[in-house]
Amino acid sequence: MVRNNDVSDEEAFSEVLDALEGEIAQVSGTGHTTSISLMKRLVKEEQKSRFLHEKMP
């Protein structure tokens, strides 16, 4: 994804996360702020269930 610098990481990744189906195995970024904003986004959108998925026996 290529964007101008006037879009936050959270905004840019929101589009990507919305398009994903299934479990998210890992989220990483270029720094602390990126990780914090992505986690907030995952929790806010109730996608944490895909990120912190606990497999049923």
Phi and psi in radians as a Rosetta constraint file:
Dihedral C 1 N 2 CA 2 C 2 CIRCULARHARMONIC -2.081 0.35
Dihedral N 2 CA 2 C 2 N 3 CIRCULARHARMONIC 2.242 0.35
Dihedral C 2 N 3 CA 3 C 3 CIRCULARHARMONIC -2.408 0.35
Dihedral N 3 CA 3 C 3 N 4 CIRCULARHARMONIC 2.803 0.35
Dihedral C 3 N 4 CA 4 C 4 CIRCULARHARMONIC -1.220 0.35
Dihedral N 4 CA 4 C 4 N 5 CIRCULARHARMONIC 2.895 0.35
Dihedral C 4 N 5 CA 5 C 5 CIRCULARHARMONIC -1.359 0.35
Dihedral N 5 CA 5 C 5 N 6 CIRCULARHARMONIC 0.033 0.35
Dihedral C 5 N 6 CA 6 C 6 CIRCULARHARMONIC -1.564 0.35
Dihedral N 6 CA 6 C 6 N 7 CIRCULARHARMONIC 0.158 0.35
Dihedral C 6 N 7 CA 7 C 7 CIRCULARHARMONIC -2.036 0.35
Dihedral N 7 CA 7 C 7 N 8 CIRCULARHARMONIC 2.256 0.35
Dihedral C 7 N 8 CA 8 C 8 CIRCULARHARMONIC -1.256 0.35
Dihedral N 8 CA 8 C 8 N 9 CIRCULARHARMONIC 2.816 0.35
Dihedral C 8 N 9 CA 9 C 9 CIRCULARHARMONIC -1.018 0.35
Dihedral N 9 CA 9 C 9 N 10 CIRCULARHARMONIC -0.713 0.35
Dihedral C 9 N 10 CA 10 C 10 CIRCULARHARMONIC -1.069 0.35
Dihedral N 10 CA 10 C 10 N 11 CIRCULARHARMONIC -0.767 0.35
Dihedral C 10 N 11 CA 11 C 11 CIRCULARHARMONIC -1.128 0.35
Dihedral N 11 CA 11 C 11 N 12 CIRCULARHARMONIC -0.757 0.35
Dihedral C 11 N 12 CA 12 C 12 CIRCULARHARMONIC -1.140 0.35
Dihedral N 12 CA 12 C 12 N 13 CIRCULARHARMONIC -0.778 0.35
Dihedral C 12 N 13 CA 13 C 13 CIRCULARHARMONIC -1.297 0.35
Dihedral N 13 CA 13 C 13 N 14 CIRCULARHARMONIC -0.382 0.35
Dihedral C 13 N 14 CA 14 C 14 CIRCULARHARMONIC -1.008 0.35
Dihedral N 14 CA 14 C 14 N 15 CIRCULARHARMONIC -0.753 0.35
Dihedral C 14 N 15 CA 15 C 15 CIRCULARHARMONIC -1.099 0.35
Dihedral N 15 CA 15 C 15 N 16 CIRCULARHARMONIC -0.726 0.35
Dihedral C 15 N 16 CA 16 C 16 CIRCULARHARMONIC -1.158 0.35
Dihedral N 16 CA 16 C 16 N 17 CIRCULARHARMONIC -0.819 0.35
Dihedral C 16 N 17 CA 17 C 17 CIRCULARHARMONIC -1.090 0.35
Dihedral N 17 CA 17 C 17 N 18 CIRCULARHARMONIC -0.657 0.35
Dihedral C 17 N 18 CA 18 C 18 CIRCULARHARMONIC -1.117 0.35
Dihedral N 18 CA 18 C 18 N 19 CIRCULARHARMONIC -0.520 0.35
Dihedral C 18 N 19 CA 19 C 19 CIRCULARHARMONIC -1.450 0.35
Dihedral N 19 CA 19 C 19 N 20 CIRCULARHARMONIC -0.291 0.35
Dihedral C 19 N 20 CA 20 C 20 CIRCULARHARMONIC -1.360 0.35
Dihedral N 20 CA 20 C 20 N 21 CIRCULARHARMONIC 2.510 0.35
Dihedral C 20 N 21 CA 21 C 21 CIRCULARHARMONIC -2.119 0.35
Dihedral N 21 CA 21 C 21 N 22 CIRCULARHARMONIC 2.536 0.35
Dihedral C 21 N 22 CA 22 C 22 CIRCULARHARMONIC 1.622 0.35
Dihedral N 22 CA 22 C 22 N 23 CIRCULARHARMONIC -2.967 0.35
Dihedral C 22 N 23 CA 23 C 23 CIRCULARHARMONIC -1.394 0.35
Dihedral N 23 CA 23 C 23 N 24 CIRCULARHARMONIC 2.409 0.35
Dihedral C 23 N 24 CA 24 C 24 CIRCULARHARMONIC -1.645 0.35
Dihedral N 24 CA 24 C 24 N 25 CIRCULARHARMONIC 2.081 0.35
Dihedral C 24 N 25 CA 25 C 25 CIRCULARHARMONIC -1.439 0.35
Dihedral N 25 CA 25 C 25 N 26 CIRCULARHARMONIC -0.587 0.35
Dihedral C 25 N 26 CA 26 C 26 CIRCULARHARMONIC -2.756 0.35
Dihedral N 26 CA 26 C 26 N 27 CIRCULARHARMONIC 2.516 0.35
Dihedral C 26 N 27 CA 27 C 27 CIRCULARHARMONIC -2.207 0.35
Dihedral N 27 CA 27 C 27 N 28 CIRCULARHARMONIC 2.264 0.35
Dihedral C 27 N 28 CA 28 C 28 CIRCULARHARMONIC -2.482 0.35
Dihedral N 28 CA 28 C 28 N 29 CIRCULARHARMONIC 2.843 0.35
Dihedral C 28 N 29 CA 29 C 29 CIRCULARHARMONIC -2.620 0.35
Dihedral N 29 CA 29 C 29 N 30 CIRCULARHARMONIC -2.965 0.35
Dihedral C 29 N 30 CA 30 C 30 CIRCULARHARMONIC -1.516 0.35
Dihedral N 30 CA 30 C 30 N 31 CIRCULARHARMONIC -0.157 0.35
Dihedral C 30 N 31 CA 31 C 31 CIRCULARHARMONIC -2.967 0.35
Dihedral N 31 CA 31 C 31 N 32 CIRCULARHARMONIC 3.138 0.35
Dihedral C 31 N 32 CA 32 C 32 CIRCULARHARMONIC -1.022 0.35
Dihedral N 32 CA 32 C 32 N 33 CIRCULARHARMONIC -0.791 0.35
Dihedral C 32 N 33 CA 33 C 33 CIRCULARHARMONIC -1.068 0.35
Dihedral N 33 CA 33 C 33 N 34 CIRCULARHARMONIC -0.703 0.35
Dihedral C 33 N 34 CA 34 C 34 CIRCULARHARMONIC -1.058 0.35
Dihedral N 34 CA 34 C 34 N 35 CIRCULARHARMONIC -0.830 0.35
Dihedral C 34 N 35 CA 35 C 35 CIRCULARHARMONIC -1.092 0.35
Dihedral N 35 CA 35 C 35 N 36 CIRCULARHARMONIC -0.751 0.35
Dihedral C 35 N 36 CA 36 C 36 CIRCULARHARMONIC -1.105 0.35
Dihedral N 36 CA 36 C 36 N 37 CIRCULARHARMONIC -0.828 0.35
Dihedral C 36 N 37 CA 37 C 37 CIRCULARHARMONIC -1.158 0.35
Dihedral N 37 CA 37 C 37 N 38 CIRCULARHARMONIC -0.614 0.35
Dihedral C 37 N 38 CA 38 C 38 CIRCULARHARMONIC -1.192 0.35
Dihedral N 38 CA 38 C 38 N 39 CIRCULARHARMONIC -0.721 0.35
Dihedral C 38 N 39 CA 39 C 39 CIRCULARHARMONIC -1.108 0.35
Dihedral N 39 CA 39 C 39 N 40 CIRCULARHARMONIC -0.730 0.35
Dihedral C 39 N 40 CA 40 C 40 CIRCULARHARMONIC -1.051 0.35
Dihedral N 40 CA 40 C 40 N 41 CIRCULARHARMONIC -0.724 0.35
Dihedral C 40 N 41 CA 41 C 41 CIRCULARHARMONIC -1.112 0.35
Dihedral N 41 CA 41 C 41 N 42 CIRCULARHARMONIC -0.783 0.35
Dihedral C 41 N 42 CA 42 C 42 CIRCULARHARMONIC -1.088 0.35
Dihedral N 42 CA 42 C 42 N 43 CIRCULARHARMONIC -0.759 0.35
Dihedral C 42 N 43 CA 43 C 43 CIRCULARHARMONIC -1.191 0.35
Dihedral N 43 CA 43 C 43 N 44 CIRCULARHARMONIC -0.805 0.35
Dihedral C 43 N 44 CA 44 C 44 CIRCULARHARMONIC -1.020 0.35
Dihedral N 44 CA 44 C 44 N 45 CIRCULARHARMONIC -0.711 0.35
Dihedral C 44 N 45 CA 45 C 45 CIRCULARHARMONIC -1.581 0.35
Dihedral N 45 CA 45 C 45 N 46 CIRCULARHARMONIC 0.169 0.35
Dihedral C 45 N 46 CA 46 C 46 CIRCULARHARMONIC 1.026 0.35
Dihedral N 46 CA 46 C 46 N 47 CIRCULARHARMONIC 0.517 0.35
Dihedral C 46 N 47 CA 47 C 47 CIRCULARHARMONIC -1.630 0.35
Dihedral N 47 CA 47 C 47 N 48 CIRCULARHARMONIC -0.004 0.35
Dihedral C 47 N 48 CA 48 C 48 CIRCULARHARMONIC -1.066 0.35
Dihedral N 48 CA 48 C 48 N 49 CIRCULARHARMONIC -0.432 0.35
Dihedral C 48 N 49 CA 49 C 49 CIRCULARHARMONIC -1.120 0.35
Dihedral N 49 CA 49 C 49 N 50 CIRCULARHARMONIC -0.527 0.35
Dihedral C 49 N 50 CA 50 C 50 CIRCULARHARMONIC -1.375 0.35
Dihedral N 50 CA 50 C 50 N 51 CIRCULARHARMONIC -0.593 0.35
Dihedral C 50 N 51 CA 51 C 51 CIRCULARHARMONIC -1.357 0.35
Dihedral N 51 CA 51 C 51 N 52 CIRCULARHARMONIC -0.698 0.35
Dihedral C 51 N 52 CA 52 C 52 CIRCULARHARMONIC -1.894 0.35
Dihedral N 52 CA 52 C 52 N 53 CIRCULARHARMONIC 0.535 0.35
Dihedral C 52 N 53 CA 53 C 53 CIRCULARHARMONIC -1.011 0.35
Dihedral N 53 CA 53 C 53 N 54 CIRCULARHARMONIC 2.255 0.35
Dihedral C 53 N 54 CA 54 C 54 CIRCULARHARMONIC -1.823 0.35
Dihedral N 54 CA 54 C 54 N 55 CIRCULARHARMONIC 2.109 0.35
Dihedral C 54 N 55 CA 55 C 55 CIRCULARHARMONIC -1.288 0.35
Dihedral N 55 CA 55 C 55 N 56 CIRCULARHARMONIC 2.367 0.35
Dihedral C 55 N 56 CA 56 C 56 CIRCULARHARMONIC -1.370 0.35
Dihedral N 56 CA 56 C 56 N 57 CIRCULARHARMONIC 2.514 0.35
